[in-house]
Amino acid sequence: MITEGVFGMSGNMGDLKGIVELKKKYNFRLFVDDAHGFGTMGATGAGVGEEQGVQDQIDLYFSTFAKSMASIGAFVAGDKNILKYLRYTVRSQIYAKSLPMPLVLGALKRLELVKKHPELRADLKKIMVAIKDGLKDRGFSINPTKTPPTPVVFKGGVGEAANMAMDLRENSGIFCSVVIYPVVPKDVIMFRIIPTAAHTLADVELTLNAFSALKTKLDDGFYKKEELVSVTKI
């Protein structure tokens, strides 16, 4: 079975504990893609498997360096014999180049930071709770999750989504991923807020104010204009 540790679009955690129980009855291996859980979830940042107490029951664990480690590349973890088998049989990796050594050394250093500095995850949780509670208090409908990805949903078209994203970036200094059809249903606009340990409560307040203004402008039809004049801060 293949599942995610944290589902990136919703912020929901996969029920790894429940799936592990099924392994006792059915003969299958569990593969977990934990792109958003690695480095952020669990006592040592090992991911959702550690968070749910079943890390040792995951047969193949894979994640990316592009989220919590703010780099590029990815990794696969598992039994040495399985990894050796993959190394010589996965056709997509034939002739593929390894990561440059500076990036490998950077990943090792980041892994050290994840393991030795739990206060970073504590800071992340503080910011994560503040942004989620703040959005809820301001009337936004959000998924009440306990993971960093925080989707905020609006109703509107692709053109409005583009104008909203530009307004956030150019006039509020906020870069936020926008998700449109066909990833979400037509006439749905989803902004994914991903808080980090480097953010502050002041950043949270700025974001909350920006999203409140965003909603007001959207309701007033402001983003239906074909062209918006942005006032870029210098």
Order of alpha helices (4+ residues) and beta strands (2+ residues): beta-alpha-beta-alpha-beta-beta-alpha-alpha-alpha-beta-alpha-beta-beta-alpha
